[in-house]
Amino acid sequence: MNQDSLVEYGSRRVIITITAIVCALLEIVDSTIVNVALNDMKGNLGATLNEIGWVITAYAIGNVIIVPMTSWLSAQFGRRNYFAASIIIFTVCSFLCGNANGIWQLVFFRFLQGLGGGALLVTSQTIITESYPPEKRGMAQAIYGLGVIIGPTLGPPLGGYIVEHFSWPYIFYINIPIGTIATLLTIQFVRSPKYAEKKSVSEVDWAGIGLLAVSVGSLQYVLERGQEDDWFSSSTITTLAVVSVLGFFFFIWRELTAKNPIVALRVLKNGNLRVGTILSFILGFGLYGSTFIIPLYTQASLGWTAEQAGALMIPAALTTAFMMPIIGRMIQKGAKQQVLVAIGMLIFFMYSFWGYKILTPDTGKDAFFWMLILRGLGMGLLFIPITTLSLSTLKGQQIGQGASFTGMMRQLGGSFGIALITTFMARQNMVHRSDLTSQMSSDNAMVQQRVAGMQHNYMAHGMTPNVALQSAHQTLDYMITKQAAVLSYMDVFLYLGLMFLVCIPFVLMVKDKKAHKVDLSEAMH
């Protein structure tokens, strides 16, 4: 097969690139757009808070199950057919989600939508990578990175706007025209590499598929629901945690011994990919963790609307968009990926420490601007170098397999990040609350003075002394609650930053294994 057979030029490459990015964006925006609509869905479908959480969980489980299998499925059905089928599944399920009558119907369609969506992410990366000649690969990763970094940021403001001006089903309906156009463009323009011989049904690694679905699905459930169900005091969480560990053990054993494994674990013998996989996990942790915590803080502690909270993140996303091509060019000119990743981690630490410094119960909007610009800068410096480092010494079919691993680890990193952050915040909140309450003992003169001042203020507004005293105590309790919440947000920022800071020396120790020039062009499956 001619080495350049999948490289495209001119308008054709532009169309393929746009199609792939739109599909990656569709997938990622959909994982965060729902967050701001949960309240409306809850009321509309008569669901409990616990049940509505499943709308996010089901999608994430579908996503994580399909991503590692993407490379194999592309080989089985041909990349173009598989990509087009994934867009169709995603689009049809978007329509069904918008039309769902009950919560469990919606959850089921979200799971199917996640199965369609997971493929869009990794396959679009592979398609973009192969459409560019080897010397422009850094730029190709930069273009793809735009979608991945901007997607999570775009979700909340877009969701907020749609929910405020229309109704929640429209956050799903918006995918239908885009998905339809993307399908037609894919069928018309995207080409498949000459893939391996199709396996007969009897040769398919069904055991591997089953073990993967069970272990990854269980792990994702544990991460998403752990905090709500109080972790291991819940028998479901404990059972699924055990199932997940055993499932992974048998899955790894199966994939290393099977003749036609569903996930080619042997590709992890590549040192750069191993490092890249770990770094992708950390990147997911930071990217999804910080995208999750800022809207939460601004809405819960500062009382902003979903639209305002989402809009806050836009300058950071634009900064990343601006940085991506510059970093792509730097890598093309030979800048060391390890150094760029280390600088990105240092900038992310600075952003987190800045966040730790400025959070108060009433931080103004302007205080966030430069801090979030810094985050955008750090994310740009992390994403492309990590992706190019991971795939730089892989050839041919291995590239698709490598992209699947880094994609899955980024998703899992995000899930671990959000699960750990919510648990950590709940624990810290209790600690800070009891600390603050112990300082507010009734024999403290300053506290008595404060309560008396508030009581007089309420009495001046026409309350009886008893009611005024009760109101003063309630106000004090509210202030303590708010202060405790802000202190736990500060802790998250500090520890998230420290995690990135600690990683820097390890990143710099990675050896530059340039066995051959970055060549991602041979047939990928």
N, C-alpha and C positions, 0 to 999 in steps of 0.2 A: 504493500500500500504506500502510495506516495506520501512523503512526510508532510507536505503542505496541503494535503487533500481537503482538510477541513478549514483551512485559513481562508477567510473571506476578505473582499476588498470593496471599497467604495460604498455606494448606498446600501448594498446588500448587507454589509457588516453593520452599518448604522441601524438598519431595521432589526437585525438579529439581536444586537446589543440592547436596543430599547425594549424589545419583546422580553428578553431574559430579565432585565432589571425590573420591568413592570411586574413580572410574575414573582420575583423575589420580594418586591415591595408589597404586593397583594398579600403574600403569606405572612410577612412580618407585621404589617400594619394590623392584620386581623388578629394577631395574638395579643395586641394591647388595646385595640379600639373598643373592645367589649368592656374593659375595666370601668369606664365612666358611665356605662349604660346599665350596670348591674342593678342599681336601685330601681330604675324604671321597669326592668324586666321582672324584678321581684314582685312589685305591685301588680303588674299586668298579668303575670302567670300564677299569682297566688302562691309563690314559693317561699320557703324559709331561707334565712341567710346561709345556712349550711348547704341547702340544695342549690342555691344560685351559684355558689362557688364552683360547682361542677361544670358550669359553662366554660370556665377557664381550664379546669383540670382535664376534662375530656379532650379538649383540643390539644393540650400539651402532650397527653399520653399518645394520641394518634400520631403526632409529629415525631416524637422520640422513637416510636416503634419503627416507623417507615424509613427514617433517615439512613441508618446503617445498611438497609437492604437496597437502597437506591441504585448503587453501582451494579448490583447483580440483576435487578429488574430491568435496567437499561440494556444490559447485555441480552437478556431473555427476549425482550419485545422490540428492541431497537430504540435508540434514544429518542428519536422524534416522536414515535408512536406513544412511548411511555410518558413523555413530557406533555404531549397534547391530551392524553387520557387523564393525566393528573390535573390539568387545568379544567377539563370538563367536569371531573368529579368535584373539584373545589367549587366551581361556579354553580353546578346543580345543587350542591349541598348548601351553598349560600342562600339560594332561593328557598330551599326547604327550611333552613333555620329561621328565615324571616316569616315563614308561614306556620311555624310550629304552634300547636294549640296548648301544649302543656310543657312543664319543665323537663320531664324525662325525654320527651320527643325532641326538644331542643338539644339536650345533652347528647343524645344519640347522633343527631345530624352534625353536631360540633365535632364528635369523635371522627366521623367519616370525612368531614371537612379537613380535619387535622391530618388524616391519612393522605388526602390529595395534596394538601399544602406542604407537607414535609418534603415531598419529592421536588417541589418547585425550587426550593432553596438551593439544594446541592446541585441539581441538574442545571439550573441557570448558571451557577458558577462554572461548571464544566464546559457548558456551551460557550460562554464568553471567553474563557481561557483558550479554547481551541480555535476560536474565530480570529485570534490575533497571532501574528508571527512571533517567534520566540523573543525577539529583541523588544517587543512591545508588551510583554506579559505583565510587567510591573504596573503599566497603565491599565491593563485589562482588570487586574485585581483592584486597582483604585476605583474604577468605574463600578465594579460589582460591590465594592465596600460601601459606596454611597448608599445603596439600597439597604444594606444590612445595618448601617449605623443610623441612618435617618428614619428607617421604618419604625422602630420602637418609639421614637420621639414624635413622629407624625400621628400615631394612633390616638393618643388622648385628646389633642386639640380638635382633630377631625371628628372623633366620636362625640366630644362635648358639643361641637357645633351642630352635628346632625340631631343629637338628642334634644337640644334646646329649640331647634327650629323645625324639626320634623317629628318622627317617632322612632323608637329603637329598631324596628325591623329594617329601616333604611340603612343601618350600618352594615347589614348583610346584602341588601339589594344593590348597593353601590358597586359590588364586585361583579354583577351580572354583565353589564355592557363591556367592562374592561376585560373580563374573562373571555367573552365571546370574541372580541377583536384579537386578543392574544392567541386564542386557539387557531383562528384563521391564519394569522401571520406565521405561527409555528408550522402548520401543515404546509404552507406555501414556501417558507424560506429555510427552516432549520434542516440540516442534513445529519444523518446518522453515520457514525464510523462503521467500517465493516467489522461487526461484532463477532464474537466467538460463536461456534455452532450452538444452536439451541439445545438445551438439555431436554430429554424426554421427561414426562411427568414422574416416571419411576426414579429418575436420577436426581430430582429436586430434593434439596436438603430440608424436608418438612420438619424434622426434629429440631434443626437449627432455627427455623422460622418460629416454631412453637416456643422454644426455650427463650428466644430473644424477646418475643412479644410478652411472655409471662414475666421475665425478669425486669425488663425495662419498664413495662407497664406498672408493675408492683412498686418499683423504686420511685417512679414519678408520682404515684398515688401517695406514698409515704411522705415524700417531700412537700407535696401540695397541701395535704390534709393534716399533716403531723401536728402543727401548732393548735389548730382548732380542736382536734380530738385529744389534746394533751398527751401527745407522743405515746410512750410505751405503757401508759396506764390504760390505753385502749387495746383490746384484744385484736381488733382488725389490723391496726397499725403493726403490732408485734408480729402477727401471723404473716402479713405481707412483707415485712422487713426480712423475716427468715426465708420466705419464698424467693425474695429477690436475691439474697446472698447465695442460696443453693442454686437458683436458676442461673446466675452468672457463672458459678463454678462449673456446672455441667455444660453450659453454653460454650465456654472457653475450651473445655476438654473436647467437646463435639467438633468445634470448628477447626481445631488443630489436627484432628484425626480423620475428618470426613474427606471423601474424594473430591466432592464439589461443594465446598463450604459456601454458605450464603453470605458470610462476611469474611473477607480475606484477612485474618489477623496477622498472617505472616508479613504483611506489608509493614507492620510496626517494627520489623527488624531494622528499618531505616532510622538512624539516629535523629536526623533533623525532624522527621515526622513525629517521633516520640516526644521530642521537646516541644514541637508545635502543638501537639495534642494537649499537653499539660498547659501551655500558654493560652490555648483557645479556651480551656476550662476557666482559667483565671480571668480572661477577657470577658467571658460570658457573665461571670460572677460580678465583675465591676460594672459592665454595661447595663445588664438588666437590673442589678441591685440598685444602682444610682438612678436609673430611669423610674424605678418603682418607688423609691423613698422620697424624692423631691415633690412630685404631685401629692403624695400622701401627706407630707408635712404642710404644704401650702394650703391644702383643702381642710385637713383636720385641725391644725393649730392656728392657721391664719384666716380660715374661713373664706378662701377664694372659691370661685366657681370652677367647674371642670375645664371650661374653655380658657379661663385665665391661667390656670395651672399648666395646661398644655402649651399655651402660647409662650410661656416662660422658657420652654426648652428649645424654641425655634432658633434663636441666635446661635446656640451651641451646635445645633445640627448644621446650620449654614457654615459655621467655622470649619467643621469637619469636611463638609462638601468642598470648601475652598482649598483645604489642605491636601485632600486625597490626590489630585493630579500632581501636585508639587512633590509629594512623597513618592508617588509612582515614578516620577522622573529621577528623583534622587537615587532610587534603587537601580534604575536603568543605568545611571552613571557610575554605579559601583559602591554606593554607600552601604556600610555593613548593617545587616538587618538587626543583629544583636544590639548594636549601639543605639539604633533608632528605637527598638523596643524598650531598652533601659531608660532612654530619655522620656519616652511616653509614660513609663511607670513612675518616673520621678515627677513629671507634670501632674499625673493623676493623684499622687500623694499630696502635692501642693494644693490641688483643687479640694481634696478631702479635708485637709487641715484648715483651709480657708473656710469651708463650710462649717467645720467644728467651731471656728472663731466667731462667725457672724450670726449663728442661730439664736434667736430669742423668741419669747412668746409673741412679739410683734415686729419682726424684721420687715423692713420695707422692700418693695419690689426692686428698687435700684440696686440694693445690696447684692443681688444675685447675678447681675449682668456679667461682670468681668470674671467672676468665679466660674460661671457656666461656659464662658468663652474658653477658659483654660481647660475645662473638661472636654470641650469639642476638639481642642488642639491635641490633648493627650490621647483621645480615642483614635484620631487620625493616625497618630504615630504608632499606635499599637496594632490596628487592624491589618493594614497592608503588609508590614514587615512580618507579622506572625504568619499570615497566610502564605506569603512567598517563601518564607523560611521553611514552612512545613512541606511545601510541594516542590521545593527547588531541586532536590536530588532524586525525584521520582521520575519514572519513564512510563510512557504509554498507558496501559490499563491501570497501573498503580495510581495514577493521578486522581481518577474518579474515586478509587477506594480511599485514598488519603483525604480527599475533600469530604467524603462521607464521615470519616472519623472526626475531623476538625469541626464539621457542622454539628455532629451529635454532641461533642464535648462542649461546644459553645452553648447549646440548648440546655444540657445538663448543668453546666456551670451557672446559668441563669436560674434554673430551678433550685439548685442548692443554695445559691445566693439569697433568693427571696425567702426560702424556707428558714435559713439560718438567721436572716435579718429579722423576720417577724418573731421568731422564737426569742432571739436575743433581746429585742425591744420589749417584748412582754415581760421578760424576767427583769430587765434593767428598770422598767417602769415601776415594778413592785418595790425594788430596792430603793430607788430614788424617792418614791412616795413615802415609804416608812422612814427614811432619813429626814425628809422635810417635815413630816408629821411630828417626829420626836423633837424637832427644834421648836415646834409651835405649841409647846406645853402651856397650859392656861396660867401657870404662875410666872411666865415670862412677861416682864413689864412692857416690852415693846409690842408684844402680841396683844396684850390687854388694851394698850393704847390704840392700836390699829382697829380692833373690834369695836371699841367705844366710839372711835371716829366714824366708822361705817354706820354704827347704830344711830348716831345723831343725824347723820346724813339722811338715812331712811326715814327717821322720825320727822325730819324737816319736810319730807315729801308726803307726810300724812299717815305714816304707819304707826300702829300702837307700839309701845316699848317692847312687848314680848315678841311680836312679829318682826320688828326691826332687828332685835338681837338674833333671832333665828335666821333671818336673811343675811345678816353680817357673817354668821358662821358658815352659811351655805356658800357665800361669795368667797370666803377664805378657802374653803374646801375646793371650790372650782379653780381658784388660782394655784393651789398646790398641785391639783391634777394636771393642769396645763403645764406648769413648770416641770413636773416629773416627766411628762411626755417629751418636752423640748430637750431635757437633759439626756433622755434615751436616744433621741435623734442625733444629738451631738456625739454620743458614744459610738453610734454606728459609723458616722463620718470618720471619726478618729481611727477606729479599728480597720475600716475598709482601706484607709490611706496607709496605715502601717503594714497591712498585708501586701500592698503593692511595693512598698519601700523594701521590705524584707526580700522580695523576689529579685531585686536588681542585681546583687552579686552573682546569683545563680545564672541569670540570663547572660551576663558578661562572660561566664565561664564556658558557655557553649562554643564548641570548636566550629570553625568555618569549614564545613565539608563540601567543597565544590568539586565533586568528582568530575562533573562535566558542566557545561554551561546550562543555565536554567532553560530546560527544554521541555515544555509541557505540551508539545504538539502532536506526539504520536497518538495513535488510536486509543481512545479512552472508552472504557465500557460503561 
